[in-house]
Structure formats: structure tokens, C-alpha cells
Amino acid sequence: MRLILNIWRQKNATSAGKMVRYEMNNINEDMSMLEALDVLNEALIGKGEEPVAFEHDCREGICGSCGIMINGVPHGPQSATTTCQLTMRHFKEGDELFLEPWRALAFPIIKDLVVDRQALDRIIQSGGFVAVSTGSAPDGNAIAIPKHDADRSMDAAACIGCGACVAACPNASAALFTGAKIEHLGLLPQGQPERHERVLKMVQQMNSEKFGGCTNIGECSAACPKEIPLEVIAWTNRDFLKACWTDRPPSEKATAGAG
């Protein structure tokens, strides 16, 4: 199978980057996109050239490391699919593909297709966890959790933190990622003691990073390989307002209510 790959090459964060064209004639349609890059890199190394830098780890759609913009779409044209799961059979003989890194101010380029996504880690570190002692694991069904809440929590917990939502958003907002991390804990009993503190800290950290604001365009959810629903943003906004109100001094509440 023959494909033409136009890949963004950039030596480091301070160097100027450019698209470099590579023609590949030995691609197997069963290869994943990352395997195709492996084949390309073997050829480049054989010629004494610098291989293309790209991130990967599990190659099973679990870790979220393999984010690449393919023809302007995060992870490529196949919905609910990570880059490592995208196979060459989704393209046609002779197709020309453009591979770029995530484009967001909060994700500075390190090299080629690799970006620094530590901003997402800092959002988690600010409060995306349960710090209170919850004791040993309870017996199954010992804590009654409505099925609707359990399902929503599990759906939100599916987020792998790849950053596709940020790359797809015209504003480069991290609202979907942050909302998923807030909702999946906020819906469970173990997350209730720190619920207000968590949402305040995580939203504050998100706003302190170089992400843009959310305007509910919906590109984030459409590009998400785990199909995180857009509703997590509305849930987070509601919880954030509740937390702000709860933490205000009584005098301020009385004044606000009178107005």
C-alpha cells in the first residue's frame, strides 16, 4: 500500500518547524498508524537521518499517549479511536496524510509530534483524587449507589487524558477533561467529603494554565476517543457554582440573596 505522509518536524521547542514529505510504498493495511511510523523511522535510521519523535506506550487505546493530529482531526478520521488503534485500512491507496502535534498554547511542542501535556497532570494534582480515609474495600453492594449515578461516573472515568478535546476545541479549552475528572469522583459516596473543595481547586488550576475558555461548541466531545459526553461540563459548572456559594461568608450570602 502506498501513502504519502507529510509530518511536522521540529527539532525542539525554540526551533522553527516545517512539514516534511515522506513517500511510503511498503505499508500493510493491517498496520496501525504508529506501526507505519515505526516502519518510516527504521528507513530513516537506515539512511542516517533523524527519526520522527512521537509518543506511545500501551498501543491499546488505554494510556492516552499517542495523540497526533491527522488531516486536522485529533487521532484521525475514525470516531472513538485513538491514534494507536487507527489502522491503515481506513485510508485509500495513494492518500496524502498530514500529521501534526496537538496545537494548543498549553501544550508546548517538545519535538516533532511530541508535546508537553503536564498541564493536565497539574489539574489532577490540584484535587482530582480522594484524600480522606475510606477504610477497607466494602462488600459488594454494601454502599447503595443509584445505577444512573454509577453509570455516569464510569462513563466520565473512561477519560484517558490524551488531550484530544483540547486540540479539537477552537479555544483550546480543557473543560471536558476537567469535567470528566470532577464528575467521576463527585458522583460517588467516597468523593462527597471533598466535593466542593475539589471542584474549586481543579477549576482554579485549569484557569491558571494556558487553556482557553469553554463556549460549548462541542468539538471536544466529538473528538474524544472515549466519547466523554458534553454534559460533564454542565455538571461541573453547576457544582462549581454550588461550591462558590457554599464557601461564601454568611454576610455575603445574605447580601447576594437580597439583591
C-alpha positions, 0 to 999 in steps of 0.5 A: 500500500502506498501513502504519502505522509507529510509530518511536522518536524521540529527539532525542539521547542525554540526551533522553527518547524516545517512539514516534511514529505515522506513517500511510503510504498511498503505499508500493510493495511493491517498496520496501525498508524504508529506501526507505519511510523515505526516502519518510516523511522527504521528507513530513516535510521537506515539512511542516517537521518533523524527519526520522527519523535512521537509518543506511545506506550500501551498501543491499546487505546488505554494510556492516552499517549499517542495523540497526533493530529491527522488531516486536522482531526485529533487521532484521525478520521475514525470516531472513538479511536485513538491514534494507536488503534487507527489502522491503515485500512481506513485510508485509500491507496495513494492518500496524502496524510498530514500529521501534526502535534496537538496545537494548543498554547498549553501544550508546548511542542517538545519535538516533532509530534511530541508535546508537553501535556503536564498541564493536565497532570497539574489539574489532577494534582490540584484535587482530582483524587480522594484524600480522606480515609475510606477504610477497607474495600466494602462488600459488594453492594454494601454502599447503595449507589443509584445505577444512573449515578454509577453509570455516569461516573464510569462513563466520565472515568473512561477519560484517558487524558490524551488531550484530544478535546483540547486540540479539537476545541477552537479555544483550546479549552480543557473543560471536558477533561476537567469535567470528566475528572470532577464528575467521576469522583463527585458522583460517588459516596467516597468523593462527597467529603471533598466535593466542593473543595475539589471542584474549586481547586481543579477549576482554579488550576485549569484557569491558571494554565494556558487553556482557553475558555469553554463556549460549548461548541462541542468539538471536544466531545466529538473528538474524544476517543472515549466519547466523554459526553458534553454534559460533564461540563454542565455538571461541573459548572453547576457544582462549581457554582454550588461550591462558590456559594457554599464557601461564601461568608454568611454576610455575603450570602445574605447580601447576594440573596437580597439583591 
